């Protein structure tokens, strides 16, 4: 794989800042390559202007001082560009490693999220089951409360009827007591009358 063209599979859409940094790095590297090519083309042009070998006869060509200085400057620039290119390559490799690490972390996070979703789904099912159970229990409690209210009402009615019966029984008992007293008084009067009738017959026999 070419380190200057990192594979797109390591750049996840979930991290756009990392993707932008890698893209900027790639743009900088391409720019440096273009500058390096221009420098090399200039050097090759200078080299072509020089004779390959000095002729046996004829005047010797003296290189101007400014061309030598320019060549040295270009060489220094080439060295600096090479160093910067190596630095960019190391940064690209670091970015690729970070992207790969982020990809692994994203996969782990996706698995964790899926596990959490499964747990949440299970908890929801359990809550629905508990809610249904609570609904059934609530309806049963309401039925029992209504039944208890009815029982208490029946008890109150029975107590009221019992109190009424007790009052009626007391009234009847008092009435019977009075009747008994009357009967006893009538019996006593009859006894007195009978005794009074028997007494003269004993005093005056035949």
Protein Blocks (a to p, Z undefined) as FASTA:
>chain_A
ZZklccfklpcfklmmlmmmmmmmmmmmmmmmmmmmmmmmmmmmmmmmpcfbdcfbdcdd
dddfklmmmmmmmmmmmmmmmmmmmmmmmmmmmmmmmmmmmmmmmmmmmmmmmmmmmmmm
mmmmmmmmmmmmmmmmmmmmmmmmmmmmmmmmmmmmmmmmmmmmmmmmmmmmmmmmmmmm
mmmmmmmmmmmmmmmmmmmmmmmgZZ
